[in-house]
């Protein structure tokens, strides 16, 4: 039961992160120590699962799925998304600097956690730099305007966005911003547009089942190189959560006043949270 409560809390944190453009639920999964379980659970929905399911062998199909992990995690994610969507929008409007500062610290601490214990040689540093450069360029792209909200496009947006959501660093919400679908999908969440959400989730599930296998194979065959690329991606994506921008370009704070102190405290809180979570998860916090 304690383990299921832990998975529920991880899901709540992942859902809260996925709502915000610039923050990845995959990052939360990584720092809480459930990332490998997440990839394995997604991979359990394979060809054998669907073959058994559509042939009516439901016991064989569902018996292969780790429901003890997936159900509390999914319950936490969806509860968080549906309950925190309005709160997140309110914070983005009323306290944007403090919120982005918190997430900046959160991602910075996550990078430190991922670097800890990694044996990096020259090739890995090159991959890290390449991942950072690619993420920096992608996150500097502006939103595509005038994109349609048709079902095929929503399906495709879900496919791409949920692939990004399981990557540490890449924000699925930010991908939706680039695709011109973020406000539309978030509005569908807050207004319970079941038809839109069903199409979006269908695309997302297809993307998750496809990309999780690619990512799992990369971790299995090239673990150090894959980690180096992901660390670089997280580093490059930090431009999206820097609290101050001039257009799409990160800028210095406009004034050195009390708001800067608030931002610094929020950043320290973001730095402390993943470190505390990891310490507890590994038993070092006892």
C-alpha positions in Angstrom: 0.0 0.0 0.0 2.8 2.4 0.8 4.4 1.7 -2.6 1.1 2.4 -4.3 0.8 5.7 -2.4 4.3 6.6 -3.6 3.3 5.9 -7.2 0.2 8.1 -6.7 2.3 10.9 -5.4 4.7 10.5 -8.3 1.8 10.7 -10.6 0.5 13.9 -9.0 3.9 15.5 -9.4 4.2 14.3 -13.0 0.7 15.7 -13.9 1.5 19.0 -12.3 4.7 19.3 -14.3 3.1 18.2 -17.6 0.6 21.1 -17.4 3.3 23.7 -17.5 5.0 24.5 -20.8 8.7 24.0 -20.2 8.6 21.3 -17.5 8.6 17.6 -18.3 6.8 14.8 -16.4 9.6 12.6 -17.5 12.0 14.6 -15.4 9.8 14.0 -12.3 9.7 10.2 -13.2 13.5 10.2 -13.5 14.3 11.9 -10.2 11.7 9.9 -8.3 13.3 6.6 -9.5 10.4 5.2 -11.4 11.6 6.0 -15.0 12.6 2.4 -15.8 9.4 1.1 -14.4 7.5 3.6 -16.5 9.1 2.6 -19.8 8.6 -1.1 -18.9 5.0 -0.6 -18.1 4.3 1.3 -21.4 6.1 -1.5 -23.3 3.7 -4.1 -21.8 1.1 -2.9 -24.2 2.7 -4.8 -27.1 1.5 -6.9 -30.0 0.8 -9.8 -27.8 -1.4 -7.7 -25.5 -3.5 -6.5 -28.4 -3.6 -10.0 -30.0 -4.9 -11.5 -26.8 -7.3 -8.6 -26.2 -9.0 -8.7 -29.6 -9.2 -12.5 -29.6 -11.1 -12.3 -26.3 -8.3 -13.7 -24.1 -8.6 -10.8 -21.8 -7.1 -12.6 -18.8 -3.9 -13.2 -20.7 -3.9 -9.7 -22.1 -4.4 -7.8 -18.8 -2.3 -10.2 -16.8 0.9 -9.0 -18.4 0.3 -5.3 -17.4 1.7 -4.0 -14.1 -1.5 -2.5 -12.9 -0.2 -2.1 -9.4 2.2 0.5 -10.8 0.2 2.0 -13.7 -3.2 2.6 -12.0 -2.0 4.7 -9.0 0.4 6.5 -11.3 -2.3 7.3 -13.9 -4.7 8.3 -11.2 -2.2 10.8 -9.9 -1.4 12.2 -13.3 -5.0 12.7 -14.4 -6.1 14.0 -11.0 -3.3 16.5 -11.0 -4.0 17.6 -14.6 -7.7 18.1 -14.1 -7.4 19.7 -10.7 -4.3 21.9 -11.2 -4.9 23.2 -14.8 -6.8 26.3 -13.6 -4.4 26.8 -10.6 -1.4 26.6 -13.0 -3.0 29.1 -15.4 -3.7 31.5 -12.5 -0.1 31.2 -11.2 1.3 31.8 -14.7 -0.8 35.1 -14.8 -0.3 36.3 -11.3 3.1 35.0 -10.2 5.0 34.1 -13.4 8.5 35.0 -12.2 8.3 33.0 -9.0 6.7 30.0 -10.8 9.4 29.9 -13.6 12.1 30.4 -11.0 10.9 27.4 -9.1 10.9 25.2 -12.2 14.3 26.6 -13.2 15.7 25.3 -9.9 13.8 22.1 -10.3 15.4 21.3 -13.7 18.9 22.5 -12.5 18.7 20.0 -9.6 17.5 17.3 -11.9 20.5 17.8 -14.2 22.8 17.5 -11.1 21.1 14.3 -10.1 21.5 12.8 -13.6 25.2 13.8 -13.8 25.9 12.3 -10.4 27.6 9.0 -10.8 27.9 9.3 -14.6 31.3 8.4 -16.1 31.6 10.9 -18.9 34.3 10.7 -21.5 35.0 13.1 -24.5 32.4 11.4 -26.7 29.7 11.7 -24.1 30.4 15.4 -23.6 30.1 15.9 -27.4 26.7 14.2 -27.3 25.7 16.3 -24.3 26.6 19.5 -26.2 24.7 18.3 -29.3 21.6 17.5 -27.2 21.8 20.9 -25.5 22.2 22.8 -28.9 19.3 20.9 -30.5 17.0 21.6 -27.5 18.1 25.3 -27.4 17.1 25.7 -31.1 13.8 23.8 -30.7 12.7 25.7 -27.6 13.7 29.0 -29.3 11.1 28.3 -32.0 8.0 30.4 -31.9 4.5 29.0 -31.9 3.1 28.1 -35.3 0.1 30.4 -35.9 -3.1 29.5 -37.7 -2.9 25.8 -37.2 -6.2 23.9 -37.4 -7.9 22.1 -34.6 -9.1 19.2 -36.7 -9.1 15.7 -35.3 -6.1 14.4 -37.5 -4.0 17.4 -36.3 -5.0 16.9 -32.7 -4.1 13.2 -33.0 -0.7 14.1 -34.4 -0.2 16.7 -31.7 -1.0 14.1 -29.0 1.4 11.6 -30.7 4.3 14.1 -30.6 3.5 15.8 -27.2 3.2 12.6 -25.2 6.4 11.2 -26.7 8.1 14.4 -25.4 6.4 14.0 -22.0 8.3 10.8 -21.2 11.7 12.4 -22.1 13.5 14.1 -19.2 13.8 17.7 -20.1 11.5 17.9 -23.1 8.1 19.4 -22.2 5.1 18.0 -24.0 3.2 21.2 -23.1 5.8 23.3 -24.8 5.6 21.1 -27.9 1.9 21.9 -27.9 2.7 25.6 -27.7 4.9 25.2 -30.8 2.2 23.3 -32.6 -0.4 26.0 -31.7 -2.5 23.6 -29.7 -1.7 24.3 -26.0 -4.5 26.7 -25.2 -7.0 24.6 -27.1 -6.1 21.4 -25.4 -5.9 23.0 -21.9 -9.3 24.5 -22.6 -10.6 21.1 -23.5 -9.3 19.8 -20.1 -10.9 22.6 -18.1 -14.2 22.3 -20.0 -14.2 18.5 -20.2 -14.4 18.3 -24.0 -14.4 14.5 -24.1 -14.3 14.2 -27.9 -11.2 16.4 -28.2 -9.5 14.7 -25.2 -10.2 11.2 -26.6 -8.6 12.0 -30.0 -5.6 13.7 -28.3 -5.2 10.7 -25.9 -5.4 8.2 -28.8 -2.6 10.0 -30.5 -0.7 10.1 -27.3 -1.0 6.4 -26.5 0.1 5.6 -30.0 3.2 7.8 -29.5 4.0 6.4 -26.1 3.9 2.8 -27.3 6.1 3.6 -30.2 8.6 5.9 -28.6 9.0 4.0 -25.3 10.4 1.1 -27.3 12.9 3.3 -29.1 14.0 4.9 -25.9 14.2 1.6 -24.0 16.4 0.1 -26.7 18.7 3.2 -26.6 19.0 2.8 -22.8 19.6 -0.9 -23.1 22.3 -0.7 -25.9 23.8 2.7 -25.2 23.0 3.7 -21.6 25.8 6.3 -21.0 25.4 7.9 -24.4 21.6 8.1 -24.0 22.0 9.7 -20.6 24.4 12.2 -22.0 22.0 13.3 -24.7 19.1 13.5 -22.3 21.2 15.7 -19.9 22.1 17.9 -22.8 18.4 18.2 -23.8 17.5 19.2 -20.3 20.2 21.8 -20.2 19.1 23.3 -23.6 15.5 23.3 -22.5 16.3 25.5 -19.5 15.9 28.6 -21.7 12.1 28.0 -21.6 11.9 28.2 -17.8 14.3 31.2 -17.4 12.0 33.7 -15.6 12.9 36.8 -17.7 12.8 37.0 -21.5 12.9 39.6 -24.2 10.7 37.9 -26.8 12.1 34.4 -27.0 15.6 35.5 -25.8 16.6 35.0 -22.1 17.4 38.4 -20.5 18.6 39.8 -17.2 16.1 40.7 -14.5 14.6 44.2 -15.2 15.3 45.4 -11.6 17.2 44.2 -8.5 14.4 44.5 -6.0 12.2 42.4 -3.7 10.8 40.5 -6.7 14.4 39.2 -7.4 14.6 37.9 -3.8 11.3 36.1 -4.2 12.6 34.6 -7.5 15.8 33.5 -5.8 13.9 31.8 -2.9 11.6 30.1 -5.4 14.6 28.8 -7.3 16.2 27.5 -4.1 12.9 25.7 -3.3 13.0 24.1 -6.8 16.6 23.1 -6.3 15.9 21.5 -2.9 12.8 19.6 -3.8 14.3 17.0 -6.3 17.4 16.5 -4.0 15.1 15.8 -1.1 12.9 13.5 -3.2 15.9 11.5 -4.4 17.3 11.3 -0.9 14.0 9.9 0.4 13.7 7.5 -2.6 17.1 6.1 -2.1 16.8 5.8 1.7 19.3 8.5 2.4 16.7 10.8 3.9 16.1 8.4 6.8 
